């Protein structure tokens, strides 16, 4: 019911995008366009967010901040379809720091709360942890992507008030 369109190049795949937007609107979806210029698709959107050029990422960071702050996150979706539960190696000063922990076959690992051990992160197992540092069998420490994102985006750098002046978008919007 809510579709956000970011910075679409107007001369690429124009007709399929127009058809898709038309279908969404016909089904009652609100279309919000985020782009510095209000032309083409942005002109037909229900709402246009005229972000300052080059600050799209900062604007998205503020959206992520608000989703975390208000706890408006579909955790099951994140577990099934994203890398949010995947474990990230926490070993400052080593070559592995910040990389995904993987099994012998190269599959990313997640922490199973049921089994209390690492399992494949590709399975969509809803018992995996989204928070908490864990000790891996090889002695390394690791934390889930979700926890690292929450730590980063819940900080003061991404509040709507702190990004408003740089993005050109009022905090209340």
C-alpha positions in Angstrom: 0.0 0.0 0.0 3.0 2.3 0.2 5.6 2.4 -2.6 8.8 4.5 -2.5 10.6 5.2 -5.7 14.2 6.5 -5.5 16.0 8.4 -8.2 14.8 6.7 -11.4 16.5 7.6 -14.6 13.6 8.7 -16.7 14.9 7.4 -20.0 15.4 3.8 -18.9 12.6 1.2 -19.0 10.0 4.1 -19.0 6.9 2.2 -20.0 7.2 -0.8 -17.7 7.7 1.5 -14.7 4.8 3.7 -15.8 2.5 0.6 -16.1 3.6 -0.7 -12.7 3.0 2.6 -11.0 -0.4 2.8 -12.6 -1.3 -0.7 -11.4 -0.1 0.2 -7.8 -2.2 3.4 -7.8 -5.2 1.6 -9.1 -5.0 -0.8 -6.2 -4.9 2.1 -3.7 -1.2 2.3 -3.1 0.4 5.6 -2.1 3.4 6.4 -4.4 6.2 8.5 -2.9 9.0 9.6 -5.1 12.4 10.6 -3.6 14.4 12.5 -6.2 16.1 16.0 -6.4 14.1 16.8 -9.5 10.3 16.7 -9.9 9.9 15.4 -13.4 8.3 12.3 -15.0 7.5 9.7 -12.4 8.0 12.2 -9.6 5.3 14.5 -11.1 2.7 11.7 -11.0 3.6 10.5 -7.5 1.2 11.1 -4.6 4.1 12.7 -2.7 7.4 14.1 -3.9 10.4 14.3 -1.5 12.9 16.7 -3.0 16.1 15.4 -1.4 19.3 17.4 -1.9 21.5 15.7 -4.5 23.9 13.2 -3.1 22.1 12.8 0.3 19.8 9.9 -0.6 21.8 7.5 1.6 21.6 9.9 4.5 17.8 10.2 4.0 17.5 6.4 3.9 19.6 6.2 7.1 17.0 8.5 8.8 14.2 6.2 7.6 16.1 3.2 9.0 16.6 5.1 12.3 12.8 5.7 12.6 11.9 2.1 11.7 14.2 0.9 14.5 13.2 3.6 17.0 9.5 2.8 16.5 10.0 -1.0 16.2 8.1 -1.0 12.9 10.2 -3.9 11.5 9.0 -7.2 10.1 11.5 -9.5 11.8 10.2 -12.6 10.2 10.7 -11.0 6.7 14.3 -10.0 7.6 15.1 -13.5 8.8 13.7 -15.2 5.7 14.8 -12.9 2.9 17.8 -10.8 4.0 21.2 -11.2 5.6 20.0 -9.6 8.9 20.7 -12.8 11.0 24.1 -13.5 9.4 27.0 -13.4 11.8 29.7 -10.8 11.2 33.2 -11.6 12.6 34.2 -9.2 15.4 38.0 -9.5 15.4 39.5 -5.9 15.3 42.9 -5.8 13.7 42.5 -9.0 11.7 41.8 -9.5 8.1 38.5 -11.3 9.0 37.0 -8.4 11.0 33.7 -7.3 9.5 33.4 -10.3 7.2 30.6 -12.8 7.3 31.3 -15.9 9.4 31.1 -18.9 7.0 31.0 -22.7 7.3 33.5 -25.0 5.5 31.5 -24.8 2.3 31.4 -21.0 2.3 27.8 -20.6 3.5 27.1 -17.7 5.8 26.3 -18.6 9.4 23.5 -17.5 11.7 23.1 -18.4 15.4 20.3 -20.9 16.1 18.6 -20.1 19.5 17.1 -23.7 19.5 20.3 -25.5 18.8 22.5 -23.0 20.5 25.1 -23.2 17.7 25.8 -21.7 14.3 23.6 -22.9 11.4 23.4 -21.9 7.8 22.1 -18.4 7.4 20.4 -19.2 4.1 17.7 -21.4 5.6 15.2 -18.8 6.8 15.0 -20.6 10.1 12.9 -18.4 12.4 14.8 -19.6 15.5 17.9 -17.7 14.6 19.1 -14.8 16.7 19.1 -11.2 15.5 21.0 -9.9 18.5 23.8 -11.0 20.8 27.5 -11.6 20.4 28.4 -15.3 20.1 31.5 -17.4 20.3 32.0 -19.6 17.2 33.4 -23.1 17.5 36.8 -21.9 16.1 37.0 -19.3 18.9 36.1 -16.2 16.9 33.4 -13.8 18.2 30.6 -12.7 15.9 27.4 -10.6 16.0 24.4 -10.5 13.7 24.0 -7.9 10.9 20.7 -6.8 12.5 22.4 -5.9 15.8 25.2 -4.0 14.0 22.7 -2.0 12.0 20.6 -1.2 15.1 23.8 0.0 16.8 24.7 2.2 13.9 21.4 3.7 12.9 19.9 4.2 16.4 22.7 6.6 17.1 22.3 10.4 16.9 23.9 10.7 13.5 20.7 9.4 11.8 17.9 11.1 13.7 15.6 13.1 11.4 16.6 16.3 13.2 20.3 15.7 12.6 20.0 15.0 8.8 17.3 17.6 8.0 19.7 20.4 7.1 21.9 18.3 5.0 19.1 16.4 3.1 16.8 19.5 2.8 13.9 17.4 4.1 12.2 18.7 7.3 12.5 16.3 10.2 8.7 16.1 10.6 8.3 14.9 7.0 
